Amino acid sequence: MTSPHLDAEASGRLNRSAAFASITVATLLLGLKGWAVLSTGSLAMLGSLADTALDLVASVSTLLGVWIAAMPSDANHRFGHGKAEALAAMFQVVLISLSAIGLAVRAIGQMFGKTTVEDPGLGMAVSALAIGATLALVAYQRHVIARTRSVAIATDNVHYSADLLLNFAVIAALAIERWGHIPGADAVFGLMIAGWLGWGAWAASQEAIEQLMDGEWPLEKRERFLEVAGRHPALKGIHDLRTRTSGNRDFVQFHVWVDGAMTVTQAHHVMDELEAALESEFPGTEILIHPDPEGLIDEDKLGAQDLTVDLSDASPALLAQGEPRGFRAT
């Protein structure tokens, strides 16, 4: 769901600005870290360089994802292009995973070899510069995410947030090599960084997978939606609630019970009022409502079971059953 203060075009512009910012930072850091790797020979720094190279590729894919996702609906994509963001996010996850595996293999190999780190002070200075640039980027990305809720920018943010720890780990590894004279420290930190990247890839994939699989909204959000809908005095009940998210757009459809004696015109007026109330609380959401006469339940979905309960009893356990939900408006 986008911010109530942003329309789709403004949200798209803000997402693209965040993607361009990450591309700029990744390009700058790629040059600095490449120079540092050639000067120091540090495995931890090499891992950081590899991650930054993938950052650049991932940021380009993020830009493409948010650009496509911002395109308006057309004849072939009536629900919009929002899933382009989730696809871009999954591409990033693949790149992060490959980076983690490659770094882990190299770190394990170095543990059984003999290597030395040259000029660790240079590597530490470059990592400190990388931390400063990444902190600024992460802060801006979080500002954008708060306003657009972009899953692609959020995944990019997870990656760059992990980079902060990665750069601190590089500084620690080089400091130990320089002043601690502990052999193998660089390889150990390289392996730790690989593990952190792998965990970050797993965590970043979850929301993208939920969107691609049309997962339901979080439980708290569904309950709040039911609560807002239940305030309308003409509603006798709600059932068969279905929700999903695609990029920065939310979709919801459900059936409502109304007085069976209502005319079509009266029922339509009630639906308009209900949509207006819901859109004020859930801006940018596409809502589809199907009115039914009170007591009617689709038997192919619910059988003869009566799922109508008081709103106060619409507990998490009821919503978590995975069956169409219902409550009686009070």
Phi, psi and omega in degrees: 000130179281165176296144178297345181266000183238133171270177185299321181293317179294321178298318179298318179298318182294319177297319179294323179296322178294321179294318177297323178297318180292324176296318180297313180296316181297320179296316178298312183290329179299316179294315181297315183288328175299317177296319181294321179296316179296329183275330187251329185072016183285132177291320179299319178291324176297318177299319178295322178296315179299319180294321179293322177299318177289329174303317183295315178297317181295322180293324176295318178295325177297317178301314179298318181298311182288331179293313180293319182298331182280351179294141180291163177301149176223185185298331182262351181222074187292339178263013180087190183241024188300330183290351175300327178296315180295322177296319178297320179296318180293326175298319177298319180300318178299316180296317179299317181296317179297321178298316181296316181295313180299319180292321180296317179298316180293322180294318179296320177297321181289333179299334181258008178240185180235112178226157177232153179258126180263141175047060181298335180300322178296315179298321179294320180295317179296319179296324178294319176297321179296321179297315180299314181294321181290322177301316179296318180294314181299319179298317180292319178300319181293327174298317180293316181300321180297332183263331185246339183056038180286125180289329179291315177293324178297320177293319176299321180295320177301317181296312182289331175295321176295327178299329178301311179296321180301315181291324174296321179295322178297315179299316180297316180298316181290325178295319179294319178298322186280313187252335181272338181053041179261114182293142177086356182298320181299317180293320180298315179293326176298320178292321177297319179296320178299317178297319179295320178296319179298317178296319179297322178297317179298313182296320183289338184282339191296311182292322179297319178296318179301319179291316181295330179267009180055048178294153178292159173301160172303150185305315182298322181291321178295318180296321179294322178298314179298321180296315180296315181297324183289354180284341183288126186292340183276347182278135178258343179175165178226139174210170179057047177284128178229135182224154173198166178230139177226107184064237179257019180245137176255146177230140178213141174220148181196165176255144176235149173264132174229169178302124182296344180276355179296147170282165177301319181297317179296316179297321179297320179297319178297318180297320178298316179296319180295316178299317181297318180294319181289321181292333177289330179268333182231070184298145178082000181274134175271121189244132176235120184242134176245114180278138176234150171295145185308131177095346182284129177228134178294113187290335179290343180252322187244350185062211181269004184289134179265109181262014181282124180224166175296150179303324181293340180263003180283073189279167175303326181297321179294313182291331184279356183292339181084356177269163174305139188258159178209156172205157175263125180294140181240000000 
